[in-house]
Amino acid sequence: MEKTNKVKISFIAFFTVMAGWIGILAVPVIILVVFNIIDYITGLVASKYREEPITSYKSFRGIAKKVCQWLLIVIAAFVDWLIIFAGETIGLELPLIFLIACATAIWLLFNEIVSIIENMKDIGTDIPPFLEPLAKNIKKQVEDKATIKEDEKDD
């Protein structure tokens, strides 16, 4: 078997296992990983057009930030599991499979989209005027839906 076929088969097998394991969360997580890579690459390219040059410290910090984003999703998934466990313990069947983790992943996705757009603007790419406000608006809507309002918390 050719080496490229082995790589393709390994790649497909890995993502199939991951999608089966994390279910509905697979789509936003896979997209987030792709956007993390795009953001990192566009950030490196954009650094040449910015006043402050890229350093190994900034580069490492960017990678650490991406890893922490994935850890946030893992934490949110554990919170989902704890909520489901608590519901089952008191006799409630909650249809919340990765709800908090999906909301976290989608918020992070739109954060990456905004960052990619900003990088592309710094590079000099013409950006459709509706794209950045649209991404920021969707990110804000995810924040608003997931935020516990202070008024409701105090009641």
VORONU-647673 format. One line per field, with one value per atom (N, C-alpha, C): x, y, z; residue number from 1; residue in three letters; atom name. Coordinates in nm, 2 decimals, always signed. Each point is the difference from the previous one (the first is absolute). Layout:
<recs>
u	(X	...)
v	(Y	...)
w	(Z	...)
n	(NUM	...)
res	(ALA	...)
atom	(CA	...)
</recs>
This chain:
<recs>
u	(+0.08	-0.08	+0.09	-0.04	+0.08	-0.01	+0.11	+0.01	-0.12	-0.03	-0.11	-0.13	-0.02	-0.13	-0.01	+0.12	+0.00	-0.03	+0.06	-0.03	-0.15	-0.06	-0.14	-0.09	+0.04	-0.08	+0.01	+0.12	+0.02	-0.08	+0.01	-0.07	-0.15	-0.06	-0.14	-0.04	+0.08	-0.03	+0.00	+0.10	+0.01	-0.13	-0.04	-0.11	-0.13	-0.01	-0.12	-0.02	+0.11	+0.00	-0.04	+0.07	-0.03	-0.15	-0.05	-0.14	-0.09	+0.03	-0.09	+0.01	+0.11	+0.02	-0.06	+0.02	-0.06	-0.13	-0.05	-0.13	-0.02	-0.10	-0.04	+0.11	+0.08	+0.11	+0.11	+0.00	+0.11	+0.01	-0.12	+0.00	+0.07	-0.05	+0.06	+0.15	+0.03	+0.14	+0.09	-0.04	+0.09	+0.01	-0.11	+0.01	+0.09	-0.01	+0.08	+0.15	+0.04	+0.14	+0.04	-0.08	+0.04	+0.01	-0.09	+0.01	+0.12	+0.03	+0.12	+0.12	+0.01	+0.12	+0.00	-0.12	-0.01	+0.04	-0.05	+0.03	+0.14	+0.07	+0.14	+0.08	-0.03	+0.07	-0.02	-0.13	-0.02	+0.06	+0.01	+0.06	+0.15	+0.06	+0.15	+0.02	-0.08	+0.01	-0.03	-0.10	-0.04	+0.11	+0.07	+0.11	+0.10	+0.02	+0.09	-0.05	-0.13	-0.06	-0.03	+0.03	-0.03	+0.13	-0.02	+0.12	+0.08	-0.06	+0.07	+0.03	+0.13	+0.03	-0.04	-0.01	-0.03	+0.13	-0.02	+0.11	-0.03	+0.10	-0.03	-0.09	+0.01	-0.09	-0.15	-0.02	-0.14	-0.05	+0.09	-0.04	-0.04	+0.08	-0.03	-0.13	-0.02	-0.12	-0.12	+0.01	-0.11	-0.04	+0.10	-0.03	-0.06	+0.05	-0.05	-0.15	-0.03	-0.13	-0.10	+0.05	-0.09	-0.02	+0.10	-0.01	-0.10	+0.01	-0.09	-0.14	-0.02	-0.14	-0.06	+0.09	-0.05	-0.03	+0.08	-0.02	-0.13	-0.03	-0.13	-0.12	+0.01	-0.11	+0.00	+0.11	+0.01	-0.07	+0.03	-0.06	-0.15	-0.04	-0.15	-0.06	+0.06	-0.05	-0.02	+0.10	-0.01	-0.12	-0.02	-0.11	-0.13	-0.01	-0.12	-0.02	+0.10	-0.01	-0.04	+0.05	-0.04	-0.15	-0.05	-0.14	-0.09	+0.04	-0.08	+0.00	+0.12	+0.01	-0.09	+0.00	-0.08	-0.15	-0.03	-0.14	-0.05	+0.09	-0.04	-0.01	+0.09	+0.00	-0.13	-0.06	-0.13	-0.12	+0.03	-0.11	-0.05	+0.08	-0.03	+0.08	-0.06	+0.07	+0.02	+0.12	+0.02	+0.06	-0.06	+0.05	+0.12	+0.09	+0.11	+0.13	+0.01	+0.13	+0.09	+0.10	+0.11	-0.06	-0.10	-0.06	+0.10	+0.06	+0.09	+0.13	+0.05	+0.12	-0.02	-0.12	-0.03	+0.00	-0.07	+0.00	+0.14	+0.08	+0.14	+0.08	-0.02	+0.07	-0.04	-0.13	-0.05	+0.04	+0.01	+0.05	+0.14	+0.08	+0.14	+0.02	-0.09	+0.01	-0.02	-0.10	-0.02	+0.11	+0.06	+0.12	+0.11	+0.02	+0.11	-0.04	-0.12	-0.04	+0.03	-0.03	+0.02	+0.16	+0.07	+0.15	+0.06	-0.06	+0.05	-0.03	-0.12	-0.04	+0.10	+0.02	+0.10	+0.14	+0.04	+0.13	+0.00	-0.10	-0.01	-0.01	-0.07	+0.00	+0.14	+0.08	+0.13	+0.09	-0.03	+0.08	-0.03	-0.12	-0.05	-0.11	-0.05	-0.11	-0.13	-0.07	-0.13	-0.10	-0.07	-0.09	-0.14	-0.10	-0.13	-0.05	-0.06	-0.04	-0.09	-0.08	-0.09	+0.06	+0.11	+0.05	+0.05	+0.08	+0.05	-0.12	-0.09	-0.11	-0.09	-0.02	-0.08	+0.06	+0.13	+0.07	+0.00	+0.02	-0.01	-0.14	-0.10	-0.14	-0.03	+0.04	-0.03	+0.07	+0.12	+0.08	-0.07	-0.05	-0.07	-0.13	-0.07	-0.13	+0.03	+0.11	+0.03	+0.03	+0.07	+0.03	-0.13	-0.09	-0.12	-0.09	+0.00	-0.09	+0.06	+0.13	+0.07	+0.03	-0.02	+0.03	-0.12	+0.03	-0.10	-0.01	-0.11	-0.02	+0.01	+0.06	+0.02	-0.13	-0.10	-0.14	-0.06	+0.02	-0.06	+0.08	+0.13	+0.08	-0.04	-0.03	-0.02	-0.14	-0.09	-0.14	+0.00)
v	(-0.12	+0.12	+0.12	+0.10	+0.12	+0.08	+0.08	+0.08	+0.10	+0.06	+0.10	-0.06	-0.13	-0.06	-0.04	-0.03	-0.03	+0.12	+0.12	+0.12	+0.04	-0.02	+0.03	-0.09	-0.13	-0.09	+0.03	+0.03	+0.04	+0.13	+0.10	+0.12	-0.02	-0.07	-0.03	-0.08	-0.10	-0.08	+0.08	+0.09	+0.08	+0.09	+0.07	+0.09	-0.08	-0.12	-0.08	-0.04	-0.04	-0.04	+0.12	+0.12	+0.12	+0.04	+0.00	+0.04	-0.10	-0.13	-0.09	+0.02	+0.04	+0.02	+0.12	+0.12	+0.12	+0.05	-0.08	+0.02	+0.14	+0.06	+0.13	+0.11	-0.02	+0.09	-0.01	-0.10	-0.03	+0.12	+0.04	+0.10	+0.13	+0.06	+0.13	-0.02	-0.11	-0.02	-0.02	-0.07	-0.02	+0.13	+0.08	+0.13	+0.09	+0.00	+0.08	-0.03	-0.13	-0.03	+0.05	-0.01	+0.06	+0.15	+0.06	+0.15	+0.04	-0.08	+0.03	+0.00	-0.10	+0.00	+0.12	+0.03	+0.11	+0.13	+0.02	+0.12	+0.01	-0.11	+0.00	+0.04	-0.06	+0.03	+0.14	+0.05	+0.14	+0.10	-0.04	+0.09	+0.01	-0.11	+0.00	+0.09	-0.02	+0.08	+0.15	+0.03	+0.14	+0.07	-0.08	+0.06	+0.08	-0.04	+0.08	+0.13	+0.02	+0.13	+0.09	-0.06	+0.08	+0.06	+0.10	+0.07	-0.09	-0.09	-0.08	-0.14	-0.03	-0.13	-0.12	-0.11	-0.13	-0.05	-0.05	-0.06	-0.14	-0.08	-0.14	+0.00	+0.10	+0.00	+0.02	+0.10	+0.02	-0.12	-0.06	-0.12	-0.11	-0.03	-0.10	+0.03	+0.13	+0.05	-0.03	+0.02	-0.02	-0.15	-0.09	-0.14	-0.04	+0.05	-0.03	+0.05	+0.11	+0.05	-0.09	-0.06	-0.09	-0.13	-0.05	-0.12	+0.03	+0.12	+0.03	+0.01	+0.04	+0.00	-0.14	-0.09	-0.14	-0.05	+0.04	-0.04	+0.06	+0.12	+0.06	-0.09	-0.05	-0.09	-0.13	-0.05	-0.12	+0.03	+0.11	+0.04	+0.02	+0.06	+0.02	-0.14	-0.09	-0.14	-0.06	+0.01	-0.05	+0.06	+0.13	+0.07	-0.06	-0.03	-0.06	-0.14	-0.08	-0.13	+0.01	+0.10	+0.01	+0.04	+0.09	+0.04	-0.12	-0.08	-0.12	-0.10	-0.02	-0.09	+0.05	+0.13	+0.05	-0.01	+0.02	-0.02	-0.14	-0.10	-0.14	-0.04	+0.06	-0.04	+0.04	+0.11	+0.04	-0.04	-0.08	-0.06	+0.08	+0.10	+0.07	-0.04	-0.02	-0.03	+0.12	+0.06	+0.12	-0.02	+0.06	-0.02	+0.09	+0.02	+0.10	-0.08	-0.04	-0.07	+0.11	+0.03	+0.09	+0.14	+0.05	+0.13	+0.11	-0.01	+0.11	-0.01	-0.12	-0.02	+0.05	-0.02	+0.05	+0.15	+0.06	+0.15	+0.06	-0.07	+0.04	+0.00	-0.12	-0.02	+0.10	+0.03	+0.10	+0.14	+0.03	+0.14	+0.01	-0.11	+0.01	+0.00	-0.07	+0.00	+0.15	+0.07	+0.13	+0.10	-0.03	+0.07	-0.01	-0.13	-0.03	+0.07	+0.00	+0.06	+0.15	+0.07	+0.14	+0.02	-0.08	+0.01	-0.02	-0.10	-0.02	+0.12	+0.05	+0.12	+0.12	+0.02	+0.11	-0.03	-0.12	-0.03	+0.03	-0.04	+0.02	+0.15	+0.08	+0.14	+0.06	-0.05	+0.05	-0.04	-0.11	-0.04	+0.08	+0.06	+0.08	-0.06	-0.11	-0.06	+0.08	+0.02	+0.06	-0.09	+0.05	-0.08	+0.06	-0.09	+0.05	+0.07	+0.12	+0.08	-0.06	-0.10	-0.07	-0.11	-0.05	-0.12	+0.01	+0.10	+0.02	+0.03	+0.10	+0.03	-0.12	-0.08	-0.12	-0.10	-0.03	-0.09	+0.05	+0.13	+0.06	-0.01	+0.02	-0.01	-0.14	-0.10	-0.14	-0.04	+0.04	-0.02	+0.06	+0.12	+0.07	-0.08	-0.04	-0.08	-0.13	-0.07	-0.12	+0.04	+0.12	+0.04	+0.04	+0.07	+0.04	-0.12	-0.10	-0.12	-0.08	+0.00	-0.08	+0.07	+0.13	+0.08	+0.00	-0.02	+0.01	+0.15	+0.05	+0.14	+0.03	+0.10	+0.04	+0.01	+0.06	+0.02	-0.14	-0.10	-0.13	-0.07	+0.02	-0.07	+0.05	+0.13	+0.05	-0.04	-0.04	-0.04	-0.13)
w	(+0.00	+0.00	+0.00	-0.08	-0.01	+0.14	+0.02	+0.12	+0.01	-0.11	+0.00	+0.03	-0.05	+0.04	+0.15	+0.05	+0.15	+0.08	-0.05	+0.07	-0.01	-0.12	-0.02	+0.09	+0.00	+0.08	+0.15	+0.04	+0.14	+0.04	-0.09	+0.02	+0.01	-0.09	-0.01	+0.13	+0.03	+0.12	+0.13	+0.01	+0.12	+0.01	-0.11	+0.01	+0.01	-0.05	+0.02	+0.15	+0.06	+0.14	+0.09	-0.03	+0.07	-0.01	-0.13	-0.02	+0.07	+0.00	+0.08	+0.15	+0.05	+0.14	+0.05	-0.07	+0.05	-0.07	-0.09	-0.06	-0.06	+0.04	-0.05	+0.01	+0.10	+0.02	-0.10	-0.08	-0.10	-0.10	-0.05	-0.11	+0.05	+0.10	+0.04	+0.05	+0.06	+0.04	-0.12	-0.10	-0.12	-0.07	-0.02	-0.06	+0.08	+0.13	+0.09	-0.02	-0.01	-0.03	-0.13	-0.10	-0.13	+0.01	+0.06	+0.02	+0.09	+0.10	+0.08	-0.09	-0.09	-0.09	-0.10	-0.05	-0.09	+0.07	+0.12	+0.08	+0.03	+0.04	+0.03	-0.13	-0.11	-0.12	-0.05	+0.00	-0.04	+0.10	+0.13	+0.10	-0.03	-0.04	-0.03	-0.13	-0.10	-0.12	+0.03	+0.08	+0.03	+0.09	+0.07	+0.09	-0.08	-0.13	-0.08	-0.04	+0.01	-0.03	+0.12	+0.12	+0.12	+0.05	+0.09	+0.05	+0.09	+0.08	+0.09	-0.06	-0.01	-0.07	+0.09	-0.07	+0.07	+0.07	+0.12	+0.07	+0.04	+0.04	+0.04	+0.12	+0.09	+0.11	-0.04	-0.09	-0.05	-0.07	-0.08	-0.08	+0.10	+0.10	+0.10	+0.08	+0.03	+0.07	-0.09	-0.13	-0.09	+0.00	+0.00	+0.00	+0.14	+0.11	+0.13	+0.01	-0.06	+0.00	-0.07	-0.12	-0.07	+0.08	+0.07	+0.08	+0.12	+0.05	+0.11	-0.05	-0.12	-0.06	+0.00	-0.04	-0.01	+0.15	+0.09	+0.14	+0.05	-0.04	+0.04	-0.05	-0.11	-0.06	+0.09	+0.03	+0.09	+0.13	+0.06	+0.13	-0.02	-0.10	-0.03	-0.02	-0.06	-0.02	+0.14	+0.09	+0.13	+0.08	-0.02	+0.06	-0.05	-0.13	-0.06	+0.06	+0.01	+0.06	+0.15	+0.07	+0.14	+0.01	-0.09	+0.00	-0.03	-0.10	-0.03	+0.11	+0.07	+0.11	+0.12	+0.03	+0.10	-0.03	-0.12	-0.04	+0.01	-0.04	+0.01	+0.15	+0.08	+0.14	+0.07	-0.04	+0.06	-0.09	-0.10	-0.08	-0.12	-0.04	-0.12	-0.12	-0.11	-0.12	-0.08	+0.00	-0.07	-0.14	-0.10	-0.14	-0.03	+0.09	-0.02	-0.03	-0.12	-0.04	-0.06	+0.08	-0.04	-0.04	+0.07	-0.02	+0.03	+0.12	+0.05	-0.08	-0.03	-0.08	-0.14	-0.07	-0.13	+0.00	+0.10	+0.01	+0.02	+0.08	+0.01	-0.13	-0.06	-0.13	-0.11	+0.00	-0.10	+0.03	+0.13	+0.04	-0.04	+0.02	-0.03	-0.15	-0.08	-0.14	-0.06	+0.05	-0.04	+0.04	+0.12	+0.04	-0.10	-0.04	-0.10	-0.14	-0.04	-0.12	+0.00	+0.11	+0.02	-0.01	+0.07	-0.01	-0.14	-0.07	-0.14	-0.08	+0.01	-0.08	+0.03	+0.13	+0.04	-0.06	+0.00	-0.06	-0.14	-0.07	-0.15	-0.03	+0.09	-0.02	+0.01	+0.10	+0.02	-0.12	-0.06	-0.12	-0.12	+0.00	-0.11	-0.09	+0.05	-0.07	+0.01	-0.11	+0.00	+0.06	+0.11	+0.07	-0.03	-0.04	-0.02	+0.13	-0.02	+0.12	+0.09	-0.04	+0.09	+0.08	-0.04	+0.06	+0.15	+0.03	+0.14	+0.09	-0.03	+0.09	+0.02	-0.11	+0.01	+0.10	-0.01	+0.09	+0.14	+0.02	+0.14	+0.06	-0.09	+0.05	+0.04	-0.08	+0.04	+0.12	+0.02	+0.12	+0.12	-0.01	+0.11	+0.03	-0.10	+0.02	+0.08	-0.03	+0.07	+0.15	+0.02	+0.13	+0.08	-0.07	+0.06	+0.04	-0.08	+0.03	+0.11	+0.01	+0.11	+0.13	+0.00	+0.11	+0.10	+0.13	+0.10	+0.04	-0.02	+0.03	+0.15	+0.04	+0.14	+0.07	-0.07	+0.07	+0.03	-0.09	+0.03	+0.11	+0.01	+0.10	+0.14	+0.01	+0.14	+0.05	-0.09	+0.05	+0.08)
n	(1	1	1	2	2	2	3	3	3	4	4	4	5	5	5	6	6	6	7	7	7	8	8	8	9	9	9	10	10	10	11	11	11	12	12	12	13	13	13	14	14	14	15	15	15	16	16	16	17	17	17	18	18	18	19	19	19	20	20	20	21	21	21	22	22	22	23	23	23	24	24	24	25	25	25	26	26	26	27	27	27	28	28	28	29	29	29	30	30	30	31	31	31	32	32	32	33	33	33	34	34	34	35	35	35	36	36	36	37	37	37	38	38	38	39	39	39	40	40	40	41	41	41	42	42	42	43	43	43	44	44	44	45	45	45	46	46	46	47	47	47	48	48	48	49	49	49	50	50	50	51	51	51	52	52	52	53	53	53	54	54	54	55	55	55	56	56	56	57	57	57	58	58	58	59	59	59	60	60	60	61	61	61	62	62	62	63	63	63	64	64	64	65	65	65	66	66	66	67	67	67	68	68	68	69	69	69	70	70	70	71	71	71	72	72	72	73	73	73	74	74	74	75	75	75	76	76	76	77	77	77	78	78	78	79	79	79	80	80	80	81	81	81	82	82	82	83	83	83	84	84	84	85	85	85	86	86	86	87	87	87	88	88	88	89	89	89	90	90	90	91	91	91	92	92	92	93	93	93	94	94	94	95	95	95	96	96	96	97	97	97	98	98	98	99	99	99	100	100	100	101	101	101	102	102	102	103	103	103	104	104	104	105	105	105	106	106	106	107	107	107	108	108	108	109	109	109	110	110	110	111	111	111	112	112	112	113	113	113	114	114	114	115	115	115	116	116	116	117	117	117	118	118	118	119	119	119	120	120	120	121	121	121	122	122	122	123	123	123	124	124	124	125	125	125	126	126	126	127	127	127	128	128	128	129	129	129	130	130	130	131	131	131	132	132	132	133	133	133	134	134	134	135	135	135	136	136	136	137	137	137	138	138	138	139	139	139	140	140	140	141	141	141	142	142	142	143	143	143	144	144	144	145	145	145	146	146	146	147	147	147	148	148	148	149	149	149	150	150	150	151	151	151	152	152	152	153	153	153	154	154	154	155	155	155)
res	(MET	MET	MET	GLU	GLU	GLU	LYS	LYS	LYS	THR	THR	THR	ASN	ASN	ASN	LYS	LYS	LYS	VAL	VAL	VAL	LYS	LYS	LYS	ILE	ILE	ILE	SER	SER	SER	PHE	PHE	PHE	ILE	ILE	ILE	ALA	ALA	ALA	PHE	PHE	PHE	PHE	PHE	PHE	THR	THR	THR	VAL	VAL	VAL	MET	MET	MET	ALA	ALA	ALA	GLY	GLY	GLY	TRP	TRP	TRP	ILE	ILE	ILE	GLY	GLY	GLY	ILE	ILE	ILE	LEU	LEU	LEU	ALA	ALA	ALA	VAL	VAL	VAL	PRO	PRO	PRO	VAL	VAL	VAL	ILE	ILE	ILE	ILE	ILE	ILE	LEU	LEU	LEU	VAL	VAL	VAL	VAL	VAL	VAL	PHE	PHE	PHE	ASN	ASN	ASN	ILE	ILE	ILE	ILE	ILE	ILE	ASP	ASP	ASP	TYR	TYR	TYR	ILE	ILE	ILE	THR	THR	THR	GLY	GLY	GLY	LEU	LEU	LEU	VAL	VAL	VAL	ALA	ALA	ALA	SER	SER	SER	LYS	LYS	LYS	TYR	TYR	TYR	ARG	ARG	ARG	GLU	GLU	GLU	GLU	GLU	GLU	PRO	PRO	PRO	ILE	ILE	ILE	THR	THR	THR	SER	SER	SER	TYR	TYR	TYR	LYS	LYS	LYS	SER	SER	SER	PHE	PHE	PHE	ARG	ARG	ARG	GLY	GLY	GLY	ILE	ILE	ILE	ALA	ALA	ALA	LYS	LYS	LYS	LYS	LYS	LYS	VAL	VAL	VAL	CYS	CYS	CYS	GLN	GLN	GLN	TRP	TRP	TRP	LEU	LEU	LEU	LEU	LEU	LEU	ILE	ILE	ILE	VAL	VAL	VAL	ILE	ILE	ILE	ALA	ALA	ALA	ALA	ALA	ALA	PHE	PHE	PHE	VAL	VAL	VAL	ASP	ASP	ASP	TRP	TRP	TRP	LEU	LEU	LEU	ILE	ILE	ILE	ILE	ILE	ILE	PHE	PHE	PHE	ALA	ALA	ALA	GLY	GLY	GLY	GLU	GLU	GLU	THR	THR	THR	ILE	ILE	ILE	GLY	GLY	GLY	LEU	LEU	LEU	GLU	GLU	GLU	LEU	LEU	LEU	PRO	PRO	PRO	LEU	LEU	LEU	ILE	ILE	ILE	PHE	PHE	PHE	LEU	LEU	LEU	ILE	ILE	ILE	ALA	ALA	ALA	CYS	CYS	CYS	ALA	ALA	ALA	THR	THR	THR	ALA	ALA	ALA	ILE	ILE	ILE	TRP	TRP	TRP	LEU	LEU	LEU	LEU	LEU	LEU	PHE	PHE	PHE	ASN	ASN	ASN	GLU	GLU	GLU	ILE	ILE	ILE	VAL	VAL	VAL	SER	SER	SER	ILE	ILE	ILE	ILE	ILE	ILE	GLU	GLU	GLU	ASN	ASN	ASN	MET	MET	MET	LYS	LYS	LYS	ASP	ASP	ASP	ILE	ILE	ILE	GLY	GLY	GLY	THR	THR	THR	ASP	ASP	ASP	ILE	ILE	ILE	PRO	PRO	PRO	PRO	PRO	PRO	PHE	PHE	PHE	LEU	LEU	LEU	GLU	GLU	GLU	PRO	PRO	PRO	LEU	LEU	LEU	ALA	ALA	ALA	LYS	LYS	LYS	ASN	ASN	ASN	ILE	ILE	ILE	LYS	LYS	LYS	LYS	LYS	LYS	GLN	GLN	GLN	VAL	VAL	VAL	GLU	GLU	GLU	ASP	ASP	ASP	LYS	LYS	LYS	ALA	ALA	ALA	THR	THR	THR	ILE	ILE	ILE	LYS	LYS	LYS	GLU	GLU	GLU	ASP	ASP	ASP	GLU	GLU	GLU	LYS	LYS	LYS	ASP	ASP	ASP	ASP	ASP	ASP)
atom	(N	CA	C	N	CA	C	N	CA	C	N	CA	C	N	CA	C	N	CA	C	N	CA	C	N	CA	C	N	CA	C	N	CA	C	N	CA	C	N	CA	C	N	CA	C	N	CA	C	N	CA	C	N	CA	C	N	CA	C	N	CA	C	N	CA	C	N	CA	C	N	CA	C	N	CA	C	N	CA	C	N	CA	C	N	CA	C	N	CA	C	N	CA	C	N	CA	C	N	CA	C	N	CA	C	N	CA	C	N	CA	C	N	CA	C	N	CA	C	N	CA	C	N	CA	C	N	CA	C	N	CA	C	N	CA	C	N	CA	C	N	CA	C	N	CA	C	N	CA	C	N	CA	C	N	CA	C	N	CA	C	N	CA	C	N	CA	C	N	CA	C	N	CA	C	N	CA	C	N	CA	C	N	CA	C	N	CA	C	N	CA	C	N	CA	C	N	CA	C	N	CA	C	N	CA	C	N	CA	C	N	CA	C	N	CA	C	N	CA	C	N	CA	C	N	CA	C	N	CA	C	N	CA	C	N	CA	C	N	CA	C	N	CA	C	N	CA	C	N	CA	C	N	CA	C	N	CA	C	N	CA	C	N	CA	C	N	CA	C	N	CA	C	N	CA	C	N	CA	C	N	CA	C	N	CA	C	N	CA	C	N	CA	C	N	CA	C	N	CA	C	N	CA	C	N	CA	C	N	CA	C	N	CA	C	N	CA	C	N	CA	C	N	CA	C	N	CA	C	N	CA	C	N	CA	C	N	CA	C	N	CA	C	N	CA	C	N	CA	C	N	CA	C	N	CA	C	N	CA	C	N	CA	C	N	CA	C	N	CA	C	N	CA	C	N	CA	C	N	CA	C	N	CA	C	N	CA	C	N	CA	C	N	CA	C	N	CA	C	N	CA	C	N	CA	C	N	CA	C	N	CA	C	N	CA	C	N	CA	C	N	CA	C	N	CA	C	N	CA	C	N	CA	C	N	CA	C	N	CA	C	N	CA	C	N	CA	C	N	CA	C	N	CA	C	N	CA	C	N	CA	C	N	CA	C	N	CA	C	N	CA	C	N	CA	C	N	CA	C	N	CA	C	N	CA	C	N	CA	C	N	CA	C	N	CA	C	N	CA	C	N	CA	C	N	CA	C	N	CA	C	N	CA	C	N	CA	C	N	CA	C	N	CA	C	N	CA	C	N	CA	C	N	CA	C	N	CA	C	N	CA	C)
</recs>
